[in-house]
Amino acid sequence: MTTVYLIRHAEAEGNLYRRAQGHYNSTITDRGYRQIAALAKRFEDVSIDAAYSSDLARTCTTALAITYPKKLPLHTTAELREVNVGVWEDKTWAEVGYFDREQLVRFNTSIETWHVSGGQDIDTVRDRMMGALKKIIAENPDRSVAVFSHGMALRTLIGTLQGLSLSEIDKTGHAENTAVTKLECDERGIRVVYRDDASHLPDEMLSLKHQAWTRSKNGLEPGIYFVASGADGHFDVCREEEIVGAVSVGKCENGVAEIEEYWLENYEQGKGLGIQLVGQAVSYARRNGCDTLRCEIPKSNTVGIRRARDYGFLAVQETEKSVIFEKYFGYSEEYRIKKLQDAIKESEK
């Protein structure tokens, strides 16, 4: 018998910044690294013979929970990727909901009727995921295998293994980041032993509870989107037709982009929206060849300094009147391993 553990990736940028991430190559958040450390602890005494992953950074990084401590190679394949959401890629979910509401409702409640330009229909996702799983099982007779993939892709695959139609899969819940599903596979077929188990995560590490769309009947969420205006790198922050703030990123030099403007109207503050401005800055900087954001905050702005630390920026320099912060969002394997090592050490305190 072959045992397969299907594992959703840890919290990634799209989950935190509330942006669509299908094939968009986002990275893991600070909370995500803590989730990976907890996942590593869960599998500490579980024998794993092989590890497979989608070729995107967020799954490959999550796979370190098993490949790093167990010293296993990682086999990657695009067949385990998330559904491609086409023209939605890297847009905020609020923008998608405002300008393409009908299709977003279909995406959340009737996926087999969903279609956007450049998107991948769910039948194709189901078939490629099933094909990838069967190939992995065939390559690993009587072994134990970890497979890292994505929320919608895994939801479709697991529901299909349980004999559900696509319309029935629409009604199943959404898996928490790093949730684990166990399969047993032999000549009689593939059995789902349990699904979407995230018992290794304490309450403070859960991601879904922070996401408003999970409390909406149609999966819609209020929020903001960004419209380029003025100089290159400047974006108005919009809620519906109203401008409620701005974020501006300077030109990239030596891989570093400077946040030059960052504000929200007073009545929009305190709603947890600030992190989405960081997400827009990351998106723009990455498209322009940078992997680091920098900002300078006056020491008198104690709230801004606290928020910068909350948003994953590290203080790298102090002047008489200000603190300079940087945030790395690249794909360096050395950086990812160091982040996981730090998260593991923190979890052991």
Secondary structure as GFF3:
##gff-version 3
##sequence-region A 1 349
A	DSSP	beta_strand	2	8	.	.	.	ID=ss1
A	DSSP	alpha_helix	13	17	.	.	.	ID=ss2
A	DSSP	alpha_helix	30	42	.	.	.	ID=ss3
A	DSSP	beta_strand	50	54	.	.	.	ID=ss4
A	DSSP	alpha_helix	57	62	.	.	.	ID=ss5
A	DSSP	alpha_helix	64	70	.	.	.	ID=ss6
A	DSSP	beta_strand	74	77	.	.	.	ID=ss7
A	DSSP	three_ten_helix	78	80	.	.	.	ID=ss8
A	DSSP	three_ten_helix	86	88	.	.	.	ID=ss9
A	DSSP	alpha_helix	93	99	.	.	.	ID=ss10
A	DSSP	alpha_helix	101	109	.	.	.	ID=ss11
A	DSSP	three_ten_helix	111	113	.	.	.	ID=ss12
A	DSSP	alpha_helix	122	139	.	.	.	ID=ss13
A	DSSP	beta_strand	144	149	.	.	.	ID=ss14
A	DSSP	alpha_helix	151	161	.	.	.	ID=ss15
A	DSSP	alpha_helix	166	169	.	.	.	ID=ss16
A	DSSP	beta_strand	180	186	.	.	.	ID=ss17
A	DSSP	beta_strand	189	197	.	.	.	ID=ss18
A	DSSP	three_ten_helix	203	205	.	.	.	ID=ss19
A	DSSP	three_ten_helix	208	210	.	.	.	ID=ss20
A	DSSP	three_ten_helix	212	215	.	.	.	ID=ss21
A	DSSP	beta_strand	225	228	.	.	.	ID=ss22
A	DSSP	beta_strand	234	239	.	.	.	ID=ss23
A	DSSP	beta_strand	242	249	.	.	.	ID=ss24
A	DSSP	beta_strand	256	264	.	.	.	ID=ss25
A	DSSP	three_ten_helix	266	268	.	.	.	ID=ss26
A	DSSP	alpha_helix	274	287	.	.	.	ID=ss27
A	DSSP	beta_strand	292	298	.	.	.	ID=ss28
A	DSSP	alpha_helix	302	310	.	.	.	ID=ss29
A	DSSP	beta_strand	314	318	.	.	.	ID=ss30
A	DSSP	beta_strand	322	328	.	.	.	ID=ss31
A	DSSP	alpha_helix	333	347	.	.	.	ID=ss32
###
